[in-house]
Amino acid sequence: MQVNEWIFIAIAILASWVFPAMPLVIARFLQPRRPNKIKQETYECGIETVGTAWVQFKVQYYLYALVFLVFDIEVVFLFPWAVAYNQLPLFAFVEMGIFIALLGVALAYAWRKGALEWG
């Protein structure tokens, strides 16, 4: 009797949903429920909230976060290249030079547009 190959994939998908859900469901049933006014208040970083909790953030914060992510991803691509530095052919150096040049052009563009200015 030949076992259908798709049954193993179905079992893996089912397990990927069941195993993470089990602790959440069990915790939901076993958790103590003692709601009160203090527990319902907004709490952030150990400081009590004064005024409204809705504050508009400057777009500048998001731009810094995006620039950070771009250079963080650059490091992810550069790390394997740096590890295998001694075994790479000349073509790999040219590729990495182009990659770094493109990122440098993007940084210069963001700098020229004032995206890195604070204020």
Chimera marker file (.cmm) of the C-alpha trace (Angstrom):
<marker_set name="trace">
<marker id="1" x="0.000" y="0.000" z="0.000" r="1" g="1" b="0" radius="0.5"/>
<marker id="2" x="1.495" y="3.291" z="-1.104" r="1" g="1" b="0" radius="0.5"/>
<marker id="3" x="1.033" y="6.267" z="1.202" r="1" g="1" b="0" radius="0.5"/>
<marker id="4" x="-0.053" y="9.454" z="-0.478" r="1" g="1" b="0" radius="0.5"/>
<marker id="5" x="2.860" y="11.928" z="-0.438" r="1" g="1" b="0" radius="0.5"/>
<marker id="6" x="0.588" y="14.883" z="0.227" r="1" g="1" b="0" radius="0.5"/>
<marker id="7" x="-0.563" y="13.472" z="3.565" r="1" g="1" b="0" radius="0.5"/>
<marker id="8" x="2.819" y="14.334" z="5.121" r="1" g="1" b="0" radius="0.5"/>
<marker id="9" x="2.546" y="17.925" z="3.928" r="1" g="1" b="0" radius="0.5"/>
<marker id="10" x="-0.983" y="18.131" z="5.327" r="1" g="1" b="0" radius="0.5"/>
<marker id="11" x="0.210" y="16.759" z="8.668" r="1" g="1" b="0" radius="0.5"/>
<marker id="12" x="3.069" y="19.284" z="8.755" r="1" g="1" b="0" radius="0.5"/>
<marker id="13" x="0.714" y="22.174" z="7.993" r="1" g="1" b="0" radius="0.5"/>
<marker id="14" x="-1.740" y="20.967" z="10.634" r="1" g="1" b="0" radius="0.5"/>
<marker id="15" x="1.048" y="20.617" z="13.186" r="1" g="1" b="0" radius="0.5"/>
<marker id="16" x="2.330" y="24.111" z="12.343" r="1" g="1" b="0" radius="0.5"/>
<marker id="17" x="-1.077" y="25.485" z="13.323" r="1" g="1" b="0" radius="0.5"/>
<marker id="18" x="-1.892" y="23.208" z="16.257" r="1" g="1" b="0" radius="0.5"/>
<marker id="19" x="1.389" y="23.343" z="18.212" r="1" g="1" b="0" radius="0.5"/>
<marker id="20" x="1.559" y="27.158" z="18.471" r="1" g="1" b="0" radius="0.5"/>
<marker id="21" x="-2.189" y="27.393" z="19.163" r="1" g="1" b="0" radius="0.5"/>
<marker id="22" x="-2.221" y="24.819" z="21.973" r="1" g="1" b="0" radius="0.5"/>
<marker id="23" x="-0.360" y="26.912" z="24.597" r="1" g="1" b="0" radius="0.5"/>
<marker id="24" x="-2.516" y="29.931" z="23.774" r="1" g="1" b="0" radius="0.5"/>
<marker id="25" x="-5.753" y="27.976" z="24.167" r="1" g="1" b="0" radius="0.5"/>
<marker id="26" x="-4.576" y="26.269" z="27.357" r="1" g="1" b="0" radius="0.5"/>
<marker id="27" x="-3.432" y="29.607" z="28.838" r="1" g="1" b="0" radius="0.5"/>
<marker id="28" x="-6.809" y="31.141" z="27.961" r="1" g="1" b="0" radius="0.5"/>
<marker id="29" x="-8.621" y="28.504" z="30.027" r="1" g="1" b="0" radius="0.5"/>
<marker id="30" x="-6.150" y="28.459" z="32.937" r="1" g="1" b="0" radius="0.5"/>
<marker id="31" x="-5.507" y="32.187" z="33.327" r="1" g="1" b="0" radius="0.5"/>
<marker id="32" x="-6.827" y="33.917" z="36.442" r="1" g="1" b="0" radius="0.5"/>
<marker id="33" x="-9.526" y="36.475" z="35.661" r="1" g="1" b="0" radius="0.5"/>
<marker id="34" x="-9.625" y="39.280" z="38.203" r="1" g="1" b="0" radius="0.5"/>
<marker id="35" x="-10.274" y="42.476" z="36.203" r="1" g="1" b="0" radius="0.5"/>
<marker id="36" x="-10.208" y="45.806" z="38.010" r="1" g="1" b="0" radius="0.5"/>
<marker id="37" x="-9.858" y="49.468" z="37.116" r="1" g="1" b="0" radius="0.5"/>
<marker id="38" x="-6.068" y="49.608" z="37.578" r="1" g="1" b="0" radius="0.5"/>
<marker id="39" x="-5.495" y="46.663" z="35.248" r="1" g="1" b="0" radius="0.5"/>
<marker id="40" x="-7.631" y="48.289" z="32.537" r="1" g="1" b="0" radius="0.5"/>
<marker id="41" x="-5.594" y="51.520" z="32.468" r="1" g="1" b="0" radius="0.5"/>
<marker id="42" x="-3.070" y="52.264" z="29.744" r="1" g="1" b="0" radius="0.5"/>
<marker id="43" x="0.448" y="51.470" z="30.913" r="1" g="1" b="0" radius="0.5"/>
<marker id="44" x="3.602" y="52.154" z="28.978" r="1" g="1" b="0" radius="0.5"/>
<marker id="45" x="7.240" y="51.985" z="30.050" r="1" g="1" b="0" radius="0.5"/>
<marker id="46" x="6.451" y="52.308" z="33.745" r="1" g="1" b="0" radius="0.5"/>
<marker id="47" x="5.035" y="55.810" z="33.339" r="1" g="1" b="0" radius="0.5"/>
<marker id="48" x="1.396" y="56.599" z="33.911" r="1" g="1" b="0" radius="0.5"/>
<marker id="49" x="-0.332" y="58.107" z="30.911" r="1" g="1" b="0" radius="0.5"/>
<marker id="50" x="-1.205" y="61.783" z="31.175" r="1" g="1" b="0" radius="0.5"/>
<marker id="51" x="-3.689" y="63.140" z="28.675" r="1" g="1" b="0" radius="0.5"/>
<marker id="52" x="-4.648" y="61.276" z="25.538" r="1" g="1" b="0" radius="0.5"/>
<marker id="53" x="-2.648" y="58.274" z="24.417" r="1" g="1" b="0" radius="0.5"/>
<marker id="54" x="-2.984" y="59.224" z="20.736" r="1" g="1" b="0" radius="0.5"/>
<marker id="55" x="0.081" y="61.166" z="19.690" r="1" g="1" b="0" radius="0.5"/>
<marker id="56" x="1.102" y="61.848" z="16.119" r="1" g="1" b="0" radius="0.5"/>
<marker id="57" x="4.696" y="60.933" z="15.402" r="1" g="1" b="0" radius="0.5"/>
<marker id="58" x="6.807" y="62.807" z="12.937" r="1" g="1" b="0" radius="0.5"/>
<marker id="59" x="7.427" y="61.096" z="9.621" r="1" g="1" b="0" radius="0.5"/>
<marker id="60" x="11.133" y="61.599" z="10.341" r="1" g="1" b="0" radius="0.5"/>
<marker id="61" x="11.099" y="58.640" z="12.743" r="1" g="1" b="0" radius="0.5"/>
<marker id="62" x="9.841" y="56.334" z="10.006" r="1" g="1" b="0" radius="0.5"/>
<marker id="63" x="12.419" y="57.604" z="7.539" r="1" g="1" b="0" radius="0.5"/>
<marker id="64" x="15.211" y="56.866" z="9.998" r="1" g="1" b="0" radius="0.5"/>
<marker id="65" x="13.763" y="53.411" z="10.575" r="1" g="1" b="0" radius="0.5"/>
<marker id="66" x="13.642" y="52.721" z="6.827" r="1" g="1" b="0" radius="0.5"/>
<marker id="67" x="17.203" y="53.933" z="6.291" r="1" g="1" b="0" radius="0.5"/>
<marker id="68" x="18.308" y="51.736" z="9.192" r="1" g="1" b="0" radius="0.5"/>
<marker id="69" x="16.562" y="48.716" z="7.639" r="1" g="1" b="0" radius="0.5"/>
<marker id="70" x="18.220" y="49.353" z="4.280" r="1" g="1" b="0" radius="0.5"/>
<marker id="71" x="21.679" y="49.364" z="5.828" r="1" g="1" b="0" radius="0.5"/>
<marker id="72" x="20.802" y="46.440" z="8.086" r="1" g="1" b="0" radius="0.5"/>
<marker id="73" x="19.871" y="44.385" z="5.037" r="1" g="1" b="0" radius="0.5"/>
<marker id="74" x="23.089" y="45.543" z="3.400" r="1" g="1" b="0" radius="0.5"/>
<marker id="75" x="25.005" y="43.970" z="6.276" r="1" g="1" b="0" radius="0.5"/>
<marker id="76" x="23.066" y="40.727" z="5.803" r="1" g="1" b="0" radius="0.5"/>
<marker id="77" x="24.243" y="40.624" z="2.184" r="1" g="1" b="0" radius="0.5"/>
<marker id="78" x="27.798" y="41.695" z="2.983" r="1" g="1" b="0" radius="0.5"/>
<marker id="79" x="28.420" y="39.194" z="5.776" r="1" g="1" b="0" radius="0.5"/>
<marker id="80" x="28.538" y="35.992" z="3.647" r="1" g="1" b="0" radius="0.5"/>
<marker id="81" x="30.670" y="37.832" z="1.111" r="1" g="1" b="0" radius="0.5"/>
<marker id="82" x="33.122" y="38.864" z="3.832" r="1" g="1" b="0" radius="0.5"/>
<marker id="83" x="33.285" y="35.331" z="5.249" r="1" g="1" b="0" radius="0.5"/>
<marker id="84" x="34.209" y="33.859" z="1.863" r="1" g="1" b="0" radius="0.5"/>
<marker id="85" x="36.484" y="36.797" z="0.924" r="1" g="1" b="0" radius="0.5"/>
<marker id="86" x="39.605" y="34.681" z="0.230" r="1" g="1" b="0" radius="0.5"/>
<marker id="87" x="37.815" y="32.182" z="-2.029" r="1" g="1" b="0" radius="0.5"/>
<marker id="88" x="35.851" y="34.567" z="-4.256" r="1" g="1" b="0" radius="0.5"/>
<marker id="89" x="36.683" y="35.280" z="-7.897" r="1" g="1" b="0" radius="0.5"/>
<marker id="90" x="37.109" y="38.775" z="-9.317" r="1" g="1" b="0" radius="0.5"/>
<marker id="91" x="33.490" y="38.786" z="-10.516" r="1" g="1" b="0" radius="0.5"/>
<marker id="92" x="32.274" y="38.677" z="-6.888" r="1" g="1" b="0" radius="0.5"/>
<marker id="93" x="34.317" y="41.770" z="-6.056" r="1" g="1" b="0" radius="0.5"/>
<marker id="94" x="32.841" y="43.608" z="-9.026" r="1" g="1" b="0" radius="0.5"/>
<marker id="95" x="29.314" y="42.585" z="-7.992" r="1" g="1" b="0" radius="0.5"/>
<marker id="96" x="29.847" y="43.742" z="-4.419" r="1" g="1" b="0" radius="0.5"/>
<marker id="97" x="31.394" y="46.985" z="-5.621" r="1" g="1" b="0" radius="0.5"/>
<marker id="98" x="28.301" y="47.688" z="-7.730" r="1" g="1" b="0" radius="0.5"/>
<marker id="99" x="26.058" y="46.792" z="-4.780" r="1" g="1" b="0" radius="0.5"/>
<marker id="100" x="27.898" y="49.135" z="-2.415" r="1" g="1" b="0" radius="0.5"/>
<marker id="101" x="27.966" y="51.878" z="-5.074" r="1" g="1" b="0" radius="0.5"/>
<marker id="102" x="24.192" y="51.638" z="-5.520" r="1" g="1" b="0" radius="0.5"/>
<marker id="103" x="23.689" y="51.910" z="-1.779" r="1" g="1" b="0" radius="0.5"/>
<marker id="104" x="26.053" y="54.873" z="-1.678" r="1" g="1" b="0" radius="0.5"/>
<marker id="105" x="24.063" y="56.608" z="-4.430" r="1" g="1" b="0" radius="0.5"/>
<marker id="106" x="20.843" y="55.943" z="-2.492" r="1" g="1" b="0" radius="0.5"/>
<marker id="107" x="22.398" y="57.366" z="0.675" r="1" g="1" b="0" radius="0.5"/>
<marker id="108" x="23.609" y="60.454" z="-1.192" r="1" g="1" b="0" radius="0.5"/>
<marker id="109" x="20.114" y="60.915" z="-2.660" r="1" g="1" b="0" radius="0.5"/>
<marker id="110" x="18.455" y="60.645" z="0.776" r="1" g="1" b="0" radius="0.5"/>
<marker id="111" x="21.034" y="63.038" z="2.208" r="1" g="1" b="0" radius="0.5"/>
<marker id="112" x="20.515" y="65.564" z="-0.603" r="1" g="1" b="0" radius="0.5"/>
<marker id="113" x="16.723" y="65.416" z="-0.196" r="1" g="1" b="0" radius="0.5"/>
<marker id="114" x="17.107" y="66.178" z="3.520" r="1" g="1" b="0" radius="0.5"/>
<marker id="115" x="15.727" y="62.849" z="4.739" r="1" g="1" b="0" radius="0.5"/>
<marker id="116" x="18.574" y="62.555" z="7.257" r="1" g="1" b="0" radius="0.5"/>
<marker id="117" x="18.116" y="66.032" z="8.731" r="1" g="1" b="0" radius="0.5"/>
<marker id="118" x="16.692" y="66.045" z="12.225" r="1" g="1" b="0" radius="0.5"/>
<marker id="119" x="14.292" y="68.864" z="12.899" r="1" g="1" b="0" radius="0.5"/>
<link id1="1" id2="2" r="1" g="1" b="0" radius="0.2"/>
<link id1="2" id2="3" r="1" g="1" b="0" radius="0.2"/>
<link id1="3" id2="4" r="1" g="1" b="0" radius="0.2"/>
<link id1="4" id2="5" r="1" g="1" b="0" radius="0.2"/>
<link id1="5" id2="6" r="1" g="1" b="0" radius="0.2"/>
<link id1="6" id2="7" r="1" g="1" b="0" radius="0.2"/>
<link id1="7" id2="8" r="1" g="1" b="0" radius="0.2"/>
<link id1="8" id2="9" r="1" g="1" b="0" radius="0.2"/>
<link id1="9" id2="10" r="1" g="1" b="0" radius="0.2"/>
<link id1="10" id2="11" r="1" g="1" b="0" radius="0.2"/>
<link id1="11" id2="12" r="1" g="1" b="0" radius="0.2"/>
<link id1="12" id2="13" r="1" g="1" b="0" radius="0.2"/>
<link id1="13" id2="14" r="1" g="1" b="0" radius="0.2"/>
<link id1="14" id2="15" r="1" g="1" b="0" radius="0.2"/>
<link id1="15" id2="16" r="1" g="1" b="0" radius="0.2"/>
<link id1="16" id2="17" r="1" g="1" b="0" radius="0.2"/>
<link id1="17" id2="18" r="1" g="1" b="0" radius="0.2"/>
<link id1="18" id2="19" r="1" g="1" b="0" radius="0.2"/>
<link id1="19" id2="20" r="1" g="1" b="0" radius="0.2"/>
<link id1="20" id2="21" r="1" g="1" b="0" radius="0.2"/>
<link id1="21" id2="22" r="1" g="1" b="0" radius="0.2"/>
<link id1="22" id2="23" r="1" g="1" b="0" radius="0.2"/>
<link id1="23" id2="24" r="1" g="1" b="0" radius="0.2"/>
<link id1="24" id2="25" r="1" g="1" b="0" radius="0.2"/>
<link id1="25" id2="26" r="1" g="1" b="0" radius="0.2"/>
<link id1="26" id2="27" r="1" g="1" b="0" radius="0.2"/>
<link id1="27" id2="28" r="1" g="1" b="0" radius="0.2"/>
<link id1="28" id2="29" r="1" g="1" b="0" radius="0.2"/>
<link id1="29" id2="30" r="1" g="1" b="0" radius="0.2"/>
<link id1="30" id2="31" r="1" g="1" b="0" radius="0.2"/>
<link id1="31" id2="32" r="1" g="1" b="0" radius="0.2"/>
<link id1="32" id2="33" r="1" g="1" b="0" radius="0.2"/>
<link id1="33" id2="34" r="1" g="1" b="0" radius="0.2"/>
<link id1="34" id2="35" r="1" g="1" b="0" radius="0.2"/>
<link id1="35" id2="36" r="1" g="1" b="0" radius="0.2"/>
<link id1="36" id2="37" r="1" g="1" b="0" radius="0.2"/>
<link id1="37" id2="38" r="1" g="1" b="0" radius="0.2"/>
<link id1="38" id2="39" r="1" g="1" b="0" radius="0.2"/>
<link id1="39" id2="40" r="1" g="1" b="0" radius="0.2"/>
<link id1="40" id2="41" r="1" g="1" b="0" radius="0.2"/>
<link id1="41" id2="42" r="1" g="1" b="0" radius="0.2"/>
<link id1="42" id2="43" r="1" g="1" b="0" radius="0.2"/>
<link id1="43" id2="44" r="1" g="1" b="0" radius="0.2"/>
<link id1="44" id2="45" r="1" g="1" b="0" radius="0.2"/>
<link id1="45" id2="46" r="1" g="1" b="0" radius="0.2"/>
<link id1="46" id2="47" r="1" g="1" b="0" radius="0.2"/>
<link id1="47" id2="48" r="1" g="1" b="0" radius="0.2"/>
<link id1="48" id2="49" r="1" g="1" b="0" radius="0.2"/>
<link id1="49" id2="50" r="1" g="1" b="0" radius="0.2"/>
<link id1="50" id2="51" r="1" g="1" b="0" radius="0.2"/>
<link id1="51" id2="52" r="1" g="1" b="0" radius="0.2"/>
<link id1="52" id2="53" r="1" g="1" b="0" radius="0.2"/>
<link id1="53" id2="54" r="1" g="1" b="0" radius="0.2"/>
<link id1="54" id2="55" r="1" g="1" b="0" radius="0.2"/>
<link id1="55" id2="56" r="1" g="1" b="0" radius="0.2"/>
<link id1="56" id2="57" r="1" g="1" b="0" radius="0.2"/>
<link id1="57" id2="58" r="1" g="1" b="0" radius="0.2"/>
<link id1="58" id2="59" r="1" g="1" b="0" radius="0.2"/>
<link id1="59" id2="60" r="1" g="1" b="0" radius="0.2"/>
<link id1="60" id2="61" r="1" g="1" b="0" radius="0.2"/>
<link id1="61" id2="62" r="1" g="1" b="0" radius="0.2"/>
<link id1="62" id2="63" r="1" g="1" b="0" radius="0.2"/>
<link id1="63" id2="64" r="1" g="1" b="0" radius="0.2"/>
<link id1="64" id2="65" r="1" g="1" b="0" radius="0.2"/>
<link id1="65" id2="66" r="1" g="1" b="0" radius="0.2"/>
<link id1="66" id2="67" r="1" g="1" b="0" radius="0.2"/>
<link id1="67" id2="68" r="1" g="1" b="0" radius="0.2"/>
<link id1="68" id2="69" r="1" g="1" b="0" radius="0.2"/>
<link id1="69" id2="70" r="1" g="1" b="0" radius="0.2"/>
<link id1="70" id2="71" r="1" g="1" b="0" radius="0.2"/>
<link id1="71" id2="72" r="1" g="1" b="0" radius="0.2"/>
<link id1="72" id2="73" r="1" g="1" b="0" radius="0.2"/>
<link id1="73" id2="74" r="1" g="1" b="0" radius="0.2"/>
<link id1="74" id2="75" r="1" g="1" b="0" radius="0.2"/>
<link id1="75" id2="76" r="1" g="1" b="0" radius="0.2"/>
<link id1="76" id2="77" r="1" g="1" b="0" radius="0.2"/>
<link id1="77" id2="78" r="1" g="1" b="0" radius="0.2"/>
<link id1="78" id2="79" r="1" g="1" b="0" radius="0.2"/>
<link id1="79" id2="80" r="1" g="1" b="0" radius="0.2"/>
<link id1="80" id2="81" r="1" g="1" b="0" radius="0.2"/>
<link id1="81" id2="82" r="1" g="1" b="0" radius="0.2"/>
<link id1="82" id2="83" r="1" g="1" b="0" radius="0.2"/>
<link id1="83" id2="84" r="1" g="1" b="0" radius="0.2"/>
<link id1="84" id2="85" r="1" g="1" b="0" radius="0.2"/>
<link id1="85" id2="86" r="1" g="1" b="0" radius="0.2"/>
<link id1="86" id2="87" r="1" g="1" b="0" radius="0.2"/>
<link id1="87" id2="88" r="1" g="1" b="0" radius="0.2"/>
<link id1="88" id2="89" r="1" g="1" b="0" radius="0.2"/>
<link id1="89" id2="90" r="1" g="1" b="0" radius="0.2"/>
<link id1="90" id2="91" r="1" g="1" b="0" radius="0.2"/>
<link id1="91" id2="92" r="1" g="1" b="0" radius="0.2"/>
<link id1="92" id2="93" r="1" g="1" b="0" radius="0.2"/>
<link id1="93" id2="94" r="1" g="1" b="0" radius="0.2"/>
<link id1="94" id2="95" r="1" g="1" b="0" radius="0.2"/>
<link id1="95" id2="96" r="1" g="1" b="0" radius="0.2"/>
<link id1="96" id2="97" r="1" g="1" b="0" radius="0.2"/>
<link id1="97" id2="98" r="1" g="1" b="0" radius="0.2"/>
<link id1="98" id2="99" r="1" g="1" b="0" radius="0.2"/>
<link id1="99" id2="100" r="1" g="1" b="0" radius="0.2"/>
<link id1="100" id2="101" r="1" g="1" b="0" radius="0.2"/>
<link id1="101" id2="102" r="1" g="1" b="0" radius="0.2"/>
<link id1="102" id2="103" r="1" g="1" b="0" radius="0.2"/>
<link id1="103" id2="104" r="1" g="1" b="0" radius="0.2"/>
<link id1="104" id2="105" r="1" g="1" b="0" radius="0.2"/>
<link id1="105" id2="106" r="1" g="1" b="0" radius="0.2"/>
<link id1="106" id2="107" r="1" g="1" b="0" radius="0.2"/>
<link id1="107" id2="108" r="1" g="1" b="0" radius="0.2"/>
<link id1="108" id2="109" r="1" g="1" b="0" radius="0.2"/>
<link id1="109" id2="110" r="1" g="1" b="0" radius="0.2"/>
<link id1="110" id2="111" r="1" g="1" b="0" radius="0.2"/>
<link id1="111" id2="112" r="1" g="1" b="0" radius="0.2"/>
<link id1="112" id2="113" r="1" g="1" b="0" radius="0.2"/>
<link id1="113" id2="114" r="1" g="1" b="0" radius="0.2"/>
<link id1="114" id2="115" r="1" g="1" b="0" radius="0.2"/>
<link id1="115" id2="116" r="1" g="1" b="0" radius="0.2"/>
<link id1="116" id2="117" r="1" g="1" b="0" radius="0.2"/>
<link id1="117" id2="118" r="1" g="1" b="0" radius="0.2"/>
<link id1="118" id2="119" r="1" g="1" b="0" radius="0.2"/>
</marker_set>
